[in-house]
């Protein structure tokens, strides 16, 4: 078995080559050096994966999030979140967490959510006297919820790479997303009291005001509900749900009067930029996956891991530790694409439900995005807000405890993930 491509991949990542380029170089080295097949197969493997219908969901859900930002939906959701929690101590920090949960069904991307809130909410928190490092830590940590609430792009990638029902994954993310939101809000409340943070306003907003804020956000809140119900009732596939979400976002923007013809170009540009980054990694990973299959690496890894233990709970602990380490050095989507074909056969042999494991894996790799040394969520947030990395890490320590605690809960209480999909699909 040739391990040269693996070594090239690790070396490329270590010296800072973009992940997609490192994966592509590693895959190409196999086709050039092995002599087992013509190098033209490398190009075929790169292109072949783009013919997949399920992958069309990625640009569609990316576009949904971009359209909703231009349609003023983000502003209306923030108003609704503030109406519900603004009177609590540290009210704007609570708004930050709740907005991540509400936007999860819109953006589907933790990086998109973190970037948006870093630009929109953190400056307002700073203006009202919140510590910048604390605001940045809340923003990055709470954005993790976005990948669990449907339609998370990470769930789509996992379902595609692991041949797992995307509809079941969407349903599986709802309850964990709500539970993680509640845990984060408790952590924020405790830290707000310790830091002496003041509420956004002194008295609870009257219910009439809350109802008005709810009406403003109501149409956007229907997007994740409509996606899940549409898939469950058989009206459309997850990919078609992406197209319906884009159409619905455009209609909402036109109804509210915030969407303009001038927005078409920036919407398309941002959608293409975000999609290109994701699909380039997928294309390179498909060629690299051909090498792994040819050398039987997934099967051999499975044999090694199963030789360590046949106890599912212990194996999940080992896998979680490996994912945490991998996620600290490899961007979450790339790690997900590379590791899903290797790990899904391992866990299924021991009877672990791949839908449950998908929620655990996606959540695990996204947590790594807020940890040093290479967390993309950490760098995205700090770059936009101007927070020093050291201060960000210190401010994030309480949230690390909550997030890793929730990872343990999701790992060893599978019914949190499986209750809803089993209820609906049985």
N, C-alpha and C positions, 0 to 999 in steps of 0.2 A: 504494500500500500504506500502510495506517494503522499507525503505530508508537506511537500514543498508549497503547494497553494495555501495551506493553512498558515504556514510560517510567513509567507509573503503577506497574507491578510493581516496577521497580527503585527508584523513589522510596519506595514503601511499605516495602520491605525495609531501605532505607538509614535510615529514621527509626524503625525498630524495631517496625513493625506485625507481628503474628504472620504467618508465611509463608502459612498457609491463607487468612487474611483478605486479605492483599495479592494473592494469586493470584485470589481471588474478585472483589475490587474491579476488578482489571485486566480480567478477563473480562466483568464486567457493563458496564464502560465501553464495550466494543465493541458490545454489543447495544443500549445506550442511544443511542450516538452515531452508529453507522454508518448506521442507517436501512435496512439491507439485509434485516432480518427483525424480527419482533415480539420484545419483551423476554422474553416467556413461554418462548421457546426456551432462554434461559439456565437457567431452572429445570428444564426437561426434560433438558438436558445434565448438570446437576448430579445429577439423580436416576437417569438412565439407566444410569450406570456401576455403580450399586449392584446392578443386576440380574445382574451377571456372576458365574457360578458359580466360576471360578478364584479370585476375590477372597475367597471364603468361607474359603480357606486361611489368610488373615491372622489373623482372630480365633481360629481353631482352634489355630494354632501359638502365638499369644500366650497362650491359655488353658493350653496344655500346659506352658509355662514357669512360669506362675503356680501351677498345680496341683503341679508338681514341687517348687517352693520350699516350699509348705505340707506336702508329703508327706515332707520330710526328705531328698529326693534330693540337694540341694545339699550338705548336711552329709556325706553318705556319699561323694559324689564328691570332696569336699575331703579326706576321710580317705584315700581311695585315692591321690590325687595326692601327699599328704604321705608316705604309705608308700613311694612310689616315688622321690621326690626330696628328702625332708626332710633326708637326711644330707649333701647337697651344700652347699658354701659358698653363703650366700644362699638356703638351702633353701626358706624361705617365699615368696620371690620366684619361685622355680622352680615352686612349687605354684600361685602366682597364674597363671602362663602356662599351665601344664598344665590347670588348672581351666577357664580360658577355652576351651581346645580341647575339653575334655570336655563343657562346658556349651553349646558351639556347637550341638550337635544337639538341645539341649533348649530353650534360650531363643530361639535364632534371631535375637537382637537384641543389637547391641553396647551400646546404652544400658541395656538390662535387665541385661546381664552386668556392665557397669561399676558400675551402681548397687548390684547385689547384692554384689559383691566389695568395694566401698567400705564397705559396712555390716558385712560379715562378716569379711573377711580383713585389711583395712588396720588396724583397731584392734589385731588380734593381732600384726601386724608391728610396729606402733609399740610395743606392750608389750614386745616382744623386742629393742628397741633399733634398729630400722630407721628411717632418716630418713623423715619423713612425705612430703616432696616426691618422694623416690625411690619410695616405696610407691605413691603416687598415680600417678606416671608409668608404672610397670609395669602398674598396674591398667587405666588408660585405653588404653595402647598394646596390651596383650595382648587386650583386649576386641574389637579389630578382627577377630581370628580368628573370632569368633562369627558374623560375617556371611558367611563363606566356607564354613564347615562346614554341610552340610545339616541342617535345613531353614531356611536363612537367609531372613528376610522380604524383605531387599533383592533376593535372587535371584527370589523370587516376583513382586515388583513389576516387576522388569526383564523377566521372562518375559511378564507380562501386558501391559505397555506396548509391548514390542517384538515381540510375537507369536513368542516363542522357546520351545522346549520346556523346561518347568520340570523335567521328569525328567532331561534332559541337563544342565541347569544344576546340579542337585543333585549328580550324579555328577562334574561338572567341578570342583566346589569341594573335593572330598575331598583330592586330592594337593596342591594349593596350600595348603590349610589346614594339612596336616601339615608341609610345607616351611617355611611361615611360623612355625609353632610351634617348629620346630627352630632357625631363625635367631634367634628371640626368646630362646630358652633359652641359646644361645651368648652373645648380647649380655648377658643377665643374669649369666651366669657370669663374664664378663670384668669387668663393673661390680662384682660382688660381691667379687672379689679386690682391685680397686682401692679399694673402700670398706672392706675388712676385715670384711665381714659374716660372721657365724657360721652354721653349720648349725642346723637346728631341733633335731636330736639328734646325738650324737657318732658313733654307729655305724649302719651300714645296718640297717634293720629286718629281722629274720629272714623267710625266705620264707614261713613259716607265717603270720606277721602280715600280710604283703603279700597272701597268698591270702585271708585273712579280710577285709581291706579291699576286695579285688576282689569277693568275693561280695556285700558290702554294696552295691556300685555296679553290679553286673552287670546287673540288670534295667533300670536307667536307660540303661546303655551300649547296650542292645539297641534303644533308640528310633530313633536315626539309621540303624542297620543295617537295622532292620525297614522303615523308611520307604523307603530306597533299594531294598531287595530287593522290597518289595511293589509299588512302581511299575515296577521293571524286569521283574518276572515277570507283570505285568498284573493283579494282584489288586485294585488300586485306583489311582485318579488321585491327583495331588498334593493336591487338595482333600480327597478321601476319606481320604488318608493323615493329614491333620490331625485328622479325626474319630477315626481309629484311635489316633493319638498321645494325644489327650485321654483316651480310654477306657483305654488302657494305663497312662497316668500315674495315673489314679484307682485302677486295680487294684493297681498297685505301692504306692501310698500306703496302701491298705487292707491289703495283705499285711504291710507293715512296721508297721502300726498307728499311723501318725502323722497320718493324715487324719481329720478330725472333721466332724461335721455343722455345727459352728459356723464352719467354714472356708468354707462354701458362699457366704455373702454377700460376704466380702472377696475371694474368688476372682472372683466375677462382677463386683464393682465394679472391681477392677483390670483385668480383661479388657476391660470396656466403656470404661474411661478410655483405655487404650492404643489400643484399636481405633478409638475416636472420633477421636483425633488423626490417625491414619494415614488413615482414610477421608475425613475432612474435606478433607485435602490432595488426595486422589485425586479427589474430587468436583469441587473447584474447578479442579484441573488439567485435568479432562475438558472443562469449559466453556472453559477457556483454550486447550486443544488444538483445539477447534472453530474458534476464532478463527484460530489458526495455520494450520490446514488451509485455511480459507476464503481467507486471504491468501497461501497457498502459501509460507509461511515455511520449512518444512522443505525443500522442493524448492529454494528459492533459496539457503538455507544450504549445501545439498549442492553446488550448482553453484559457489558461491564457494570452498568448501573443496577441491573437486576441481580448480578452476582454479589453486589454489596448488601442488598437487603430485598426481601420479598414482602416487607411490611409497608403498605401504602402510606401510612402516616409518616414513617421515617423517610421514605423516598421523597415525599412532598417537601419535607424539611430540607433534605439535601438539594433538591432541585431549586427551592426558593433561595438558598444560599448561593448557588451557582448563578441564578438569574440576577441577584443583587450585585454580585461581583461583575458579571457581564454588563449589566445596565450602567454601572459606574463608568465604563470605558467605551461603550458602543451606544450610539443613539437608539432610543427605544424602538422606533419602527424598524430599523435595520436589524437589531437584535431579535425582534419578533419574527421577522421574515426569515432570518437565518436559523433560528433555534426551534421554531414551531414544527417543521418536518422531522426534526430529530427527537423532540420530547413527546409529541403526541403518541407515537407508537409505544413509547416506554410506559406512559401512565395508563394507556388503555389495556395493556397486558396485565396490569394489576387491578383492573376494574375501576379505576378512577374515571368519573364522567368527564369527557373532553370539554363539555360546556362549562362545568364548574372550574376545570383547570384553566380554561380560556380567560375567565374573569380574574383568577388568581395571577396568571401570567401577565396579562395586560396591566393590571394594577401594580404588580411588582416592578415591571420594567419602567413604568411611569414614575413610581416613587424615586427610582434611581435618577430621574431627571432633575430632582431638586437636591441631590447630594453631590459632594465633590468626588472626584476631581473634574469630571467632564459633563455634569448635568446640564442638559440643554435648557430646561426650564429655569434653572438657576441663572445661567448666563443671559438668557433672553430677558428675564426680569431685571437683573442687575444692570444690563447694558442700557435698557430704556429708562430706568429710574435713577441711574447713577449711584447705586449702592455698592460700596466695597464688598468684595466676596467674603472677607473675614467677618464683617458685621452681619451680613446676610446669614451665614452659617450659624453664628451665635444666636441670632433671633429665631432661627428655624428649629433649634433643638427641641422645644416643647412639641412642635408639630411633627418632627421626626418620630417622637415617641408615640404619638397618636396614630400616625400613618403605618408604622411597622406593627403596632398593636392591632390595627384593623386588618393588616395583611394576615396575621396569625388567625384572627377570627374568621376571615373569609376562607382561609385554607382548611381549617378544621371544623367549620360549621357549614358544610356544603349546601344544606337546605336553604341558607340565605340566598344562594344563587339559583338553586334548582327548583324551589317551591313554585315560583310563578310559571316557568316554562313547562314543568311537569303538570301543573294544574291546567294549562291551556292546551297542551299538545297531546295529553293522554287520551 
